[in-house]
Each structure stands twice: as structure tokens, then as C-alpha cells.
């Protein structure tokens, strides 16, 4: 891969990509990753370019995280899927998902929960 091409690609999508500083807020991390995935969905990037473009937009603690990931993966080729998995393990802890699921299940409108509305909807459908 021509690494000199990455800054050129980054400039071409500068309105779509933001920098990621290693924010501990899972919502910020999720938004950043979803933004990348959305842009990648309509751009014709190779797997290598996806990883390099994402890494190009990391700053501060996120750069340190990425350096550690490269040491962990060693000589192994880091695919976009591997990048996403490693990113999600750190920035979307299981406790985050469990808490969001519980919040969803506890949602209420009036005196009915989401699950009760779902059951009623299914019955009526």
C-alpha cells in the first residue's frame, strides 16, 4: 500500500472524518466509529486504507492505544475487522452494553414498558 496516499485520502474526506482523542465516553467512541463505517460504506477503500485512515485520525491517548495494538498484532496483517474489534473491546466495555440494554428494557411511556408495547404490537400485527 502506498502510505503517502493516506494524507491525500484524509484530505478528500475531511468533512466526513473527525479526530478521535481516546475519549472514555462510549457514546463519543461509538459515534466516531459509526461515522467511519458510514463513510467507508460509500467510498471504495481497500481494507488497508480503512485501517490507515482510521489510524491517521487518532490523537493523544488513542495514538497510544493504537501503538499498543500494533505491538500486540505484531507482524500479523491488521484488517479493518481486527481494528474494529480491538477498538470496541476498549471503548465499548460489556458493562456499557448491559447498562444500555437495561435502560431500554426499563423505558416506559405512560404505564407500559417497551416490552409491553412490543407484545401488544406483535399481537395486533
N, C-alpha and C positions, 0 to 999 in steps of 0.2 A: 504494500500500500504506500502511496505517495503521501507521507506525513505533512509535506508542505501544502498539500491541498486542504487540510483541515481548517486553517485560519480563513482560507477563501470560502469554504463551505459555511463556516461560522458567520462570516460577514453576510453571506447570502440569506441567512435565516435569522439575522439579528433581531428582527421584530417578533420572532416566534419563541426564541430561547431566552431564558433568564439565567443568571448566575445562581449557583447553589452553594451556600456557605457552610453547610453542615448543620443546619438548624435542627434542634431537637424536637421541634413541634412536628408530629407526624403528618398533620394536615399540610404544612408547607412542603415537606418532602414528597408527599403524595401528589400534590399539585404540580411540583416541578417534574416528577417522573411522568405523570399523565400528559403534561404539556409536550415533553419529548416524544412520547409514544404517539400522540396525535399528529405531531409534525412528521414523524417518521412514516406514519400511515399514508401520507400522500407524496412523500419525496422518495426518490429512487436511490437510497443509500445502501451501500454494502453493509454487512454485519460489522466489519472492522470500522467503517466510517461512523456507524451509530455509536460504538463504544468510544472512539476517539473524540467525536463531537460532544458526547456527554462529559467525558473527562476534561475536555477543553473548557467547559463551563463550570467546573468545580473550583471553589476557592476555600481558603482558610482551613478549618477542620476537615472539610470534605476532601481536600487535597491529601491531607494526612491519611484519611481513611483509604483513599484510592492507592496511595503508595503502599500501604499495608496489604491491600488486596492483590496488588501486582506481585508482592513478595510471596503471599500465600499461594497464588496460582503458579508462580514460578514460570517455567518455560511453556506451560500449558497455554494454548490459544484461548484468549478471553473473548467469548462470544457475547452478543447482546443479551442473551438469555442468562448467562452467568453473571453479567454485570447487574441485571435487574434483580436476580435472586440475592446476590450479596447486598445490594442496596436496600432491598426490602427487609432482609434479616436485621439490619442495623436500625433503619429508620422507621419500620413498621413492626414494632415488637408484638408478640402474640397477645400481650395484655391490652394493647390498643384495639385489636380486632375483637377481643372478648368484650371489652367495655362498650365499643360501638354496637355490637350485636345486642347487648343487654339494653342499651339506650333505645334501640329500635324496637325491641320487644316490649319495652315499658311505655312506648309512645301511646298517648291517648288523645282522642278527640271526643269531647263530651264524656260519656260514661263507658265508651267502648275502646278496647285496645286495638292495635293494628291487627293482631292475630284474629280478634273477633270480627273486625271488618273484613278481613280476608276470607274467613269462613263464611260469612254472610254473602259476600260477593260470589264465592265459588258456588254456594247453594243456589243463588239466584241466576247465575250464568247458565 
